[in-house]
Amino acid sequence: MFTSNLKIKDFSNYLIPDKYRTIAKNYLSEAQAIFGDDLLLFAITSSCALDLCIDGWSDIDVLIVTKGFDVAKNKLIHKVGNSYEIRIALMLLTQYEFEHNLLDDKTRVAIWQLRTTITYPNYVHGNMIVPDIKFKNIKEDDKTMMPTYLHKLRRLFWEDTKNSKRPIIKMLYIVIKMELRKRDVIVYSYTSAIHKFAILYGEQEFDISKEISSESKDPSPEFLTYAQRVVGRICRGVYDT
């Protein structure tokens, strides 16, 4: 672990749509107003932080660390996040949770990216002990969590798939990223994940950008066939071609 000395990144330096930038800035201002000096860290993460935001599709993923646990303030920051037209996916931690590595797999990836300066926080107040998250820890999480994500994804297949395009795409992306990380391959976008998977495992490539941009909330038959085939291969071992 090391004491935080994290470089701050201003929202003006992100290559994201203006409405995303405005909401992220407003959300930080709201967090500062709600938590005051108890707000220790605010960072947008995932696609927005990596300049890979897909307008109208991407959420704004946010990591917030506060000094303590305050139910009223926590409820308020969630309520503010739910008021925006773009979904805020909030990871909200106390300083103790943050410093003692009491993290779920998604948050661990976000902190690893901060530690390795793949991404940067937007606000830091005071010093914190930043967990020493390494890539091997991410792979250990993947091994533990893969069965859970596979189960969730397969359940989406056998339930009514109406209006399920978004959750299937997002869950499939998580599963493919985990599978690629087994071979030390890191990807940050839907297209790169599917492209790398196709190359490494001899899988047919699918135009996921077209599927995402489609106005339909239902997955296309072609995409469902592709997703089910990929999951089937992972469930039996992708090396078994």
Secondary structure as UniProt FT lines:
FT   STRAND          2..3
FT   HELIX           11..13
FT   HELIX           18..35
FT   HELIX           36..38
FT   STRAND          39..45
FT   HELIX           46..49
FT   TURN            50..51
FT   TURN            55..57
FT   STRAND          60..66
FT   HELIX           71..82
FT   STRAND          88..94
FT   HELIX           95..99
FT   TURN            100..101
FT   HELIX           105..115
FT   TURN            116..117
FT   STRAND          123..124
FT   STRAND          129..130
FT   HELIX           135..158
FT   TURN            162..163
FT   HELIX           165..181
FT   TURN            182..184
FT   HELIX           190..201
FT   HELIX           208..213
FT   HELIX           221..236
FT   TURN            238..239
//
